Amino acid sequence: MLLVRWKEVEEITAKAQGLAPGKFSWTVNLGHIYLLQGKREQAQLWYRRALPLIPDEASLRFAPLADFDLFVEPDWQAEGSREARDWFDGG
């Protein structure tokens, strides 16, 4: 089981995203925080915000697509991770 202090992680990541709203990694990471908690709708909102911030295909492949693959292996919201990966990948 994934043991995380979600509220603390969410607050820190939201603060970082607020300081650098144009940096896609913080925006994607907020989506990941919600996804890993099983809050798919909230995750999708942040993923939609992140998509136009991703500068190129290499950045997309390196993160977030690689992140989703990491989540599937230990079954950290595997189904939601697969769905989010497919959405990002245009499938």
C-alpha positions as CSV (number, residue, x, y, z in Angstrom):
1,M,0.0,0.0,0.0
2,L,1.2,3.5,-0.8
3,L,1.6,5.5,2.4
4,V,1.8,9.2,1.8
5,R,0.9,12.3,3.8
6,W,-1.3,13.5,0.9
7,K,-2.4,16.8,2.4
8,E,1.2,17.9,3.0
9,V,2.3,16.7,-0.5
10,E,-0.7,18.5,-2.1
11,E,0.0,21.7,-0.3
12,I,3.7,21.8,-1.2
13,T,3.0,20.9,-4.8
14,A,0.2,23.5,-5.1
15,K,2.5,26.1,-3.7
16,A,5.2,25.3,-6.2
17,Q,2.7,25.2,-9.1
18,G,1.4,28.7,-8.0
19,L,5.0,30.0,-8.0
20,A,5.6,28.6,-11.5
21,P,2.2,28.1,-13.2
22,G,3.8,27.8,-16.6
23,K,6.0,24.9,-15.6
24,F,4.2,21.7,-16.7
25,S,5.9,19.4,-14.2
26,W,4.2,21.0,-11.2
27,T,0.8,21.0,-12.9
28,V,1.2,17.3,-13.9
29,N,2.3,16.4,-10.4
30,L,-0.8,17.9,-9.0
31,G,-2.8,15.6,-11.3
32,H,-0.7,12.7,-10.1
33,I,-1.4,13.5,-6.5
34,Y,-5.1,13.3,-7.1
35,L,-4.9,10.3,-9.4
36,L,-2.9,8.3,-6.8
37,Q,-5.6,9.1,-4.2
38,G,-8.3,7.8,-6.6
39,K,-9.6,11.2,-7.4
40,R,-9.7,10.8,-11.1
41,E,-11.9,13.8,-12.0
42,Q,-9.6,16.2,-10.1
43,A,-6.6,14.6,-11.7
44,Q,-8.1,15.1,-15.1
45,L,-8.6,18.8,-14.5
46,W,-4.9,19.2,-13.7
47,Y,-3.9,17.1,-16.7
48,R,-6.0,19.2,-19.0
49,R,-4.2,22.3,-17.6
50,A,-0.8,20.7,-18.1
51,L,-1.2,19.5,-21.6
52,P,-0.7,22.8,-23.4
53,L,2.3,23.5,-21.1
54,I,4.2,20.5,-22.3
55,P,6.8,21.9,-24.8
56,D,7.5,18.9,-27.0
57,E,7.1,15.2,-27.6
58,A,10.2,14.3,-25.6
59,S,8.9,16.1,-22.5
60,L,5.6,14.3,-22.9
61,R,7.3,10.9,-23.1
62,F,9.7,11.6,-20.3
63,A,7.0,12.8,-18.0
64,P,4.0,12.3,-17.6
65,L,3.8,9.2,-19.8
66,A,6.8,7.5,-18.1
67,D,5.2,8.4,-14.7
68,F,2.0,6.5,-15.5
69,D,4.1,3.4,-16.4
70,L,5.7,3.7,-13.0
71,F,2.4,3.8,-11.2
72,V,1.0,0.7,-13.0
73,E,3.8,-1.7,-12.0
74,P,3.1,-1.6,-8.2
75,D,-0.6,-1.2,-8.8
76,W,-0.9,2.4,-7.6
77,Q,-4.2,3.2,-9.2
78,A,-3.2,1.1,-12.2
79,E,-6.6,1.4,-14.0
80,G,-6.7,5.2,-13.6
81,S,-3.0,5.4,-14.6
82,R,-3.6,3.5,-17.8
83,E,-6.6,5.6,-18.6
84,A,-4.7,8.8,-18.0
85,R,-1.7,7.6,-20.0
86,D,-4.0,6.7,-22.9
87,W,-5.6,10.2,-22.7
88,F,-2.3,12.0,-22.8
89,D,-1.0,9.7,-25.6
90,G,-4.1,10.6,-27.7
91,G,-5.6,7.1,-27.4
